[in-house]
Amino acid sequence: MIHEVDEGLRLLLVDAGLQDSGVELVFDAPTKDWSARRNAPTVSVFLYGIREDATRRRTGTAEEYDDEGVITGRRTPPRWFELTYLVTAWTNRPQDEHRLLSEVLRCLIRTSVLPVRMLTGSLAELGLTVEMEAASAGTGDRPSTVDVWSALGGELKAAIDLRVWAPLAGDVEVAGPPVTEGLLVQTVPARDGEATEPGRRLRYEGASDPAGKGFAAERERRLPPGRRRRGGTAR
């Protein structure tokens, strides 16, 4: 899921025309060594935080069907995660960096949901909304920008804080094949938990549609040889 969010952000910034202007778009950590090796205008989208949004956690399962309407499995609900990115611009002059960062900011703040055409893999299959928020007011439980730069070992510079909420697909438990060989029931008379007779086997041949009545639906039952129905002759 994380790499699919990366791809969605990349497509979003490419669609805004960044690469057409000769700007490189990377997801590298903007460390001091990395910045020293950079030799072209660059926008870095660095992922530094991943945590679950527990308010969206759900329980239960959802059934999955094939093209013929047969249940093929049961999937647990997706888990939602908040991904936090540090977006920075890198050029040879601060004025150019600020101009480039302004273009990125304009693209990000006008997008509250990643467009469907930019979702790939499991994000596209789930068909759920991937929300995003840029340069919002921070909360006390998230690392500050200063702490992030300190951990990277670089010098503090202007950056956009970007948050994305994306679903991680649940696990699928494969369902068994549908019953097609009829129903077999074996009854054994017992006393105090011990069988007193060999028991009887009742079989309903073939699958049938109970029309919503389940096991209460009427079915034709074949009698063993030599047995007869009440008021009838032996079969």
C-alpha positions, 0 to 999 in steps of 0.5 A: 500500500505504501508504494502505491501511495508513493506512486499516486503522489508522483503521478499527481506532481507529474500531472502538475507539470513538474517534470516537464520543467526539468525538475527531478522527483524523488522519495529519498531522505534529504540527508546532508550527504544526499544534498551534497550529491544533488546536481539538478532542481529536485523535489524530495517527498520523504516518508517519515511517519506511519501510524494506524488511524484507530478511529477507522478500525472495523471488525467482521468480514465481507464476502467476495463473489466470482462472476457467477455469484458464488462465494470465493472467500471472506475478507477482513475490513481494511486497516487505515493508516496515516502516512506523513511526508516531508516535501522539500525543494532543492536548487542552487538558490533559495529564491528558486527553491521557494518558487519551486516549493510554491508550485508544489504547495499549489498542487497539493492544497487544491487536492484533498483526495487522490484522483481515482486515475492515479490509484494503482494496485490494491488501492484501485481494487478497494475503490476507497477514497485516499484523502490527503492534507498539506501544510495543516496545523500540526498536533502535539502527538506528531514529530516536529519538523525540527526533530525530523531535520535533526534526525536526518542530520541536515540543516533546517529549511522550508518544507511542506508537511503532507499527510495521506490516509490510505487503506491497507487491504484485509486478509482473505480466507478462501471459502470451500467449494459449494455443496453439489453431492446432496445431504447425508444424515446419520441417526443413531438411537442412544441411551446415556450417551451410548448407541443402542442400535446400528443407526440409520442413514438418510440421503437426499440425492442432488443439490436442491433449492430450498427457496429460503426454507433451508433444512425445513424445505420438503425433500423426496426421501428414498426408502431402503429396499423392502421398506414401504411408506405408510398406506403404501406398498413395498418399494 
